Amino acid sequence: MTWLITGGAGFIGAHVVRAMAGAGERVVVYDDLSTGDVSRVPDDVPFVKASTLDRGSLRTALDEHRVTGVVHLAAKKQVAESVARPLHYYEENVHGLQNLLGAAVDHGVRDFLFSSSAAVYGMPDVTLVTEDTPCAPINPYGETKLAGEWMVRAAGHAHGMATASLRYFNVAGAADVQLADTGVFNLIPMVFEKLTEGEAPVIFGDDYATEDGTCVRDFIHVVDIASAHLAAARTLATRAPGTDLTVNIGRGEGVSVRQMIDLIGDVTGYGPAATPTTAPRRPGDPARVVASADRIRTELDWSARHDVRSMVESAWEGWCGRHPGARR
């Protein structure tokens, strides 16, 4: 079987490529390099530089590499940008997916694995978010992911593809320095940036109805995300055509923003310098979003292996690899 992995030169995608190729799966990377880095792609893995908006390149790649399965990770994913540029996000995330599904159907692809997000849930008022929790996204990014799930499921049912949607929670860490996240959009790298610039980290709101007043999130190591993709891909190969699976990828354990900043201070050696300042709440930040990980354990025989400290330690190694003066 040969898997086309879109977005395979990105932060998460490169980890998925490494996990699947390392397990003996044949993979081909398809990436427009708008945010990806081709140096993350192993030398022995075929690489196609093109966009999912390019139907001709999609069809050529599927044909030339005799692709039988697709792992679709390519997408725009910044919430604030999606609010400012909603049409761009719908074009890239929804229309790009439509092109890919059309090419996959025409080519006779049997298995299709879609990278979704916990953003589809919006602001769930529950202790643990299950896959049956109502979806009510609150920004265009989340909307495009939910629309993508609907499209994947409908195409699978209509055209006999086995499909799956994986809803990521808060991804962190790195397998090694080369694959580290280069963006500064999530909590951990945002705190790293503040500390290495001699500034205090910022907590947005400390008056939530949580144990310490700060938001609680479910952090998942990117290496675990990658292993979940491998498990899902192999499970799809055993499923009947037209079947669909939707699962959360999380640890099922909440960590508050304040707890995470304290841990970062300990891991990095910045200690008291990591004492945060408090700013007003950001609009749309739910108090608590923690995954129920029961279904993925049952359906894929998978569970996360890495704890939060290992996420921070590996992310810090990646950060220091790009910022040599960061260490104390």
C-alpha positions as CSV (number, residue, x, y, z in Angstrom):
1,M,0.0,0.0,0.0
2,T,1.2,3.5,-0.8
3,W,0.1,6.5,1.2
4,L,0.1,10.1,-0.1
5,I,0.7,12.4,3.0
6,T,-0.4,16.0,2.2
7,G,1.4,18.5,4.4
8,G,4.1,16.0,5.1
9,A,6.8,18.6,5.3
10,G,5.0,20.5,8.2
11,F,5.5,20.1,11.9
12,I,2.9,17.4,12.5
13,G,3.1,16.0,9.0
14,A,6.8,15.3,9.2
15,H,6.3,13.3,12.4
16,V,3.6,11.3,10.7
17,V,5.8,10.6,7.7
18,R,8.6,9.4,10.0
19,A,6.3,7.2,12.0
20,M,4.7,5.6,9.0
21,A,7.9,5.2,6.9
22,G,9.7,3.9,9.9
23,A,7.0,1.2,10.4
24,G,7.5,0.0,6.8
25,E,4.7,1.9,5.1
26,R,5.3,3.3,1.6
27,V,4.7,7.0,1.7
28,V,4.8,10.0,-0.7
29,V,4.9,13.6,0.6
30,Y,2.8,16.2,-1.1
31,D,3.3,19.8,0.2
32,D,3.3,23.3,-1.2
33,L,6.0,24.4,1.4
34,S,3.9,27.5,2.3
35,T,4.7,26.6,5.9
36,G,6.6,23.3,5.5
37,D,10.3,22.6,5.2
38,V,11.5,20.1,2.7
39,S,14.5,19.3,4.9
40,R,12.2,17.5,7.2
41,V,11.3,14.9,4.5
42,P,13.6,11.8,4.5
43,D,15.8,11.5,1.5
44,D,14.3,8.2,0.5
45,V,10.7,9.5,0.6
46,P,9.4,10.8,-2.7
47,F,8.4,14.5,-2.5
48,V,5.9,16.5,-4.7
49,K,5.9,20.3,-4.3
50,A,2.3,21.3,-5.1
51,S,-0.9,22.7,-3.6
52,T,-4.1,20.8,-3.1
53,L,-5.7,23.6,-5.1
54,D,-3.8,22.2,-8.1
55,R,-6.0,19.4,-9.4
56,G,-3.6,18.4,-12.2
57,S,-0.7,17.9,-9.7
58,L,-2.9,15.9,-7.4
59,R,-4.0,13.5,-10.2
60,T,-0.4,13.1,-11.5
61,A,0.9,12.4,-8.0
62,L,-1.8,9.8,-7.3
63,D,-1.2,8.1,-10.6
64,E,2.6,8.2,-10.8
65,H,3.1,6.8,-7.3
66,R,0.1,4.4,-7.5
67,V,-1.4,5.7,-4.3
68,T,-3.9,3.6,-2.5
69,G,-4.4,5.6,0.7
70,V,-4.4,9.3,1.6
71,V,-3.4,11.0,4.9
72,H,-4.6,14.6,4.6
73,L,-2.8,17.1,6.9
74,A,-2.3,20.1,4.6
75,A,-4.4,23.0,5.9
76,K,-4.2,26.5,7.2
77,K,-4.6,26.4,11.0
78,Q,-4.2,29.7,12.7
79,V,-7.4,30.7,14.5
80,A,-6.8,34.5,14.5
81,E,-5.9,34.4,10.8
82,S,-9.0,32.5,10.0
83,V,-11.1,35.2,11.6
84,A,-9.3,37.9,9.5
85,R,-9.3,35.8,6.3
86,P,-12.2,33.4,6.3
87,L,-12.5,33.1,2.6
88,H,-8.8,32.1,2.3
89,Y,-9.4,29.4,4.9
90,Y,-12.4,28.1,3.2
91,E,-10.6,28.1,-0.1
92,E,-7.5,26.3,1.3
93,N,-9.1,23.9,3.8
94,V,-12.5,23.1,2.2
95,H,-11.9,23.6,-1.6
96,G,-8.5,22.0,-1.4
97,L,-10.0,19.0,0.4
98,Q,-12.7,18.8,-2.3
99,N,-10.1,18.7,-5.0
100,L,-8.2,16.0,-3.2
101,L,-11.3,13.8,-2.5
102,G,-12.3,14.2,-6.2
103,A,-8.9,13.0,-7.4
104,A,-8.9,10.2,-4.8
105,V,-12.3,9.0,-5.9
106,D,-11.3,9.1,-9.6
107,H,-8.1,7.2,-8.8
108,G,-9.9,4.5,-6.8
109,V,-8.2,5.3,-3.5
110,R,-9.6,3.0,-0.8
111,D,-8.6,4.6,2.5
112,F,-8.7,8.3,3.5
113,L,-7.5,9.7,6.8
114,F,-8.4,13.3,7.7
115,S,-6.6,15.5,10.1
116,S,-9.3,17.3,12.1
117,S,-9.2,19.3,15.3
118,A,-10.8,19.8,18.7
119,A,-11.7,23.2,17.3
120,V,-14.8,21.5,15.9
121,Y,-16.3,21.4,19.5
122,G,-16.1,25.2,20.1
123,M,-16.6,25.9,23.8
124,P,-17.9,22.6,25.3
125,D,-19.3,22.9,28.8
126,V,-18.3,19.4,29.8
127,T,-15.6,17.8,32.0
128,L,-14.4,15.5,29.2
129,V,-15.1,16.0,25.6
130,T,-16.3,12.8,23.9
131,E,-16.8,12.3,20.2
132,D,-20.5,12.6,20.8
133,T,-20.2,16.1,22.3
134,P,-22.1,18.5,20.1
135,C,-19.9,20.3,17.6
136,A,-20.3,24.1,17.6
137,P,-17.1,25.7,16.2
138,I,-16.6,29.4,17.1
139,N,-14.2,30.4,14.3
140,P,-13.7,29.8,10.6
141,Y,-10.8,27.4,11.2
142,G,-13.0,25.1,13.3
143,E,-15.8,25.5,10.8
144,T,-13.6,24.3,7.9
145,K,-12.5,21.3,9.9
146,L,-16.0,20.3,10.7
147,A,-17.0,20.8,7.0
148,G,-14.1,18.7,6.1
149,E,-15.3,15.8,8.3
150,W,-18.7,16.0,6.7
151,M,-17.2,16.0,3.2
152,V,-14.9,13.1,3.9
153,R,-17.6,11.0,5.5
154,A,-20.1,11.7,2.6
155,A,-17.5,10.9,0.0
156,G,-16.5,7.7,1.7
157,H,-20.1,6.5,2.0
158,A,-20.9,7.4,-1.7
159,H,-17.7,6.1,-3.3
160,G,-16.7,3.1,-1.1
161,M,-13.7,4.6,0.8
162,A,-12.9,3.7,4.4
163,T,-12.5,7.0,6.1
164,A,-11.4,8.4,9.5
165,S,-11.2,11.8,11.1
166,L,-8.7,12.4,13.9
167,R,-9.5,15.3,16.2
168,Y,-6.3,16.6,17.7
169,F,-6.2,18.4,21.0
170,N,-3.2,20.6,22.0
171,V,-0.1,19.3,20.2
172,A,3.4,19.9,21.6
173,G,6.9,18.5,21.7
174,A,9.2,17.1,19.0
175,A,10.9,13.9,18.1
176,D,14.2,15.7,17.6
177,V,15.5,19.2,16.8
178,Q,15.2,18.8,13.1
179,L,11.4,18.2,13.4
180,A,10.7,20.9,16.0
181,D,7.9,23.3,15.5
182,T,9.2,26.6,14.1
183,G,6.0,28.6,14.7
184,V,5.2,30.7,17.8
185,F,1.5,30.3,17.9
186,N,0.8,27.9,20.8
187,L,1.3,28.2,24.6
188,I,4.7,26.5,25.0
189,P,6.7,28.3,22.3
190,M,5.0,31.6,23.2
191,V,6.3,31.1,26.8
192,F,9.8,30.1,25.4
193,E,9.8,33.3,23.4
194,K,8.9,35.5,26.3
195,L,11.5,34.0,28.6
196,T,14.4,34.2,26.1
197,E,13.6,37.8,25.4
198,G,13.7,38.6,29.1
199,E,10.0,39.2,29.4
200,A,7.3,37.6,31.7
201,P,4.9,35.0,30.2
202,V,1.3,36.2,29.9
203,I,-1.8,34.4,31.2
204,F,-4.9,35.6,29.5
205,G,-7.5,35.5,32.2
206,D,-7.1,34.0,35.7
207,D,-10.7,34.2,36.8
208,Y,-12.1,31.0,35.1
209,A,-14.1,28.4,37.0
210,T,-11.1,26.1,37.3
211,E,-8.9,25.0,40.2
212,D,-6.4,27.9,39.8
213,G,-8.5,30.2,37.7
214,T,-6.6,29.6,34.4
215,C,-7.7,27.7,31.3
216,V,-7.3,23.9,31.3
217,R,-6.2,22.1,28.2
218,D,-5.3,18.5,27.1
219,F,-1.7,18.5,25.8
220,I,-0.6,15.7,23.5
221,H,2.9,14.9,22.3
222,V,3.4,15.2,18.5
223,V,5.1,11.7,18.6
224,D,1.9,10.3,20.0
225,I,-0.1,12.1,17.3
226,A,2.1,10.4,14.7
227,S,1.7,7.0,16.2
228,A,-2.1,7.5,16.3
229,H,-2.0,8.2,12.6
230,L,-0.1,4.9,12.0
231,A,-2.6,3.0,14.1
232,A,-5.6,4.6,12.2
233,A,-4.1,4.0,8.8
234,R,-3.6,0.3,9.6
235,T,-7.0,0.0,11.1
236,L,-8.6,1.5,8.0
237,A,-7.0,-1.2,5.9
238,T,-9.1,-3.7,7.8
239,R,-12.4,-1.8,7.6
240,A,-15.1,-2.4,5.0
241,P,-15.4,0.2,2.2
242,G,-17.7,3.1,3.1
243,T,-17.2,2.8,6.9
244,D,-16.2,5.9,8.9
245,L,-14.4,6.5,12.2
246,T,-14.1,9.7,14.2
247,V,-11.8,9.8,17.3
248,N,-10.2,12.3,19.6
249,I,-6.4,12.2,20.0
250,G,-5.7,13.3,23.6
251,R,-4.4,12.1,26.9
252,G,-7.6,12.6,28.8
253,E,-5.8,14.7,31.4
254,G,-6.1,18.5,31.9
255,V,-3.2,20.8,32.6
256,S,-3.8,24.5,33.5
257,V,-2.0,27.3,31.8
258,R,-0.5,28.3,35.1
259,Q,0.7,24.7,35.8
260,M,2.2,24.6,32.3
261,I,4.1,27.9,32.8
262,D,5.5,26.6,36.1
263,L,6.7,23.4,34.5
264,I,8.3,25.4,31.7
265,G,10.2,27.5,34.2
266,D,11.4,24.3,35.9
267,V,12.5,22.5,32.7
268,T,14.2,25.6,31.1
269,G,16.0,26.7,34.3
270,Y,14.4,30.1,34.2
271,G,12.5,29.4,37.4
272,P,11.3,32.7,39.0
273,A,11.7,34.5,35.7
274,A,8.8,32.4,34.5
275,T,6.4,34.1,36.9
276,P,3.6,35.2,34.6
277,T,1.7,38.5,34.3
278,T,-2.1,38.5,33.8
279,A,-4.0,40.0,31.0
280,P,-7.7,40.1,30.3
281,R,-9.4,37.0,28.9
282,R,-9.2,36.5,25.1
283,P,-12.6,36.2,23.4
284,G,-13.7,32.7,22.7
285,D,-11.3,30.9,25.1
286,P,-13.3,28.1,26.9
287,A,-12.4,27.4,30.5
288,R,-11.7,23.7,30.0
289,V,-11.2,21.5,26.9
290,V,-10.0,18.0,27.8
291,A,-10.5,14.9,25.6
292,S,-12.1,11.6,26.5
293,A,-9.6,9.1,25.1
294,D,-11.9,6.0,25.5
295,R,-13.0,5.6,21.9
296,I,-9.5,5.7,20.4
297,R,-8.3,3.1,22.9
298,T,-11.2,0.8,22.0
299,E,-11.2,1.4,18.2
300,L,-7.4,1.6,17.5
301,D,-5.9,-0.1,20.6
302,W,-3.9,3.2,21.1
303,S,-3.1,5.4,24.0
304,A,-0.6,8.2,24.5
305,R,2.7,7.3,25.9
306,H,4.4,10.6,26.7
307,D,3.7,12.9,29.7
308,V,3.7,16.7,29.8
309,R,7.2,17.1,31.0
310,S,8.6,15.1,28.1
311,M,6.6,17.4,25.7
312,V,8.2,20.5,27.3
313,E,11.7,19.0,27.4
314,S,11.6,18.0,23.8
315,A,10.1,21.3,22.7
316,W,12.8,23.2,24.6
317,E,15.6,21.2,22.9
318,G,14.1,22.1,19.6
319,W,13.8,25.8,20.6
320,C,17.4,25.9,21.8
321,G,18.5,24.3,18.6
322,R,17.2,27.4,16.8
323,H,18.1,29.9,19.5
324,P,21.5,28.9,20.8
325,G,21.6,31.7,23.4
326,A,18.4,30.5,25.1
327,R,19.9,28.2,27.6
328,R,20.7,29.5,31.1
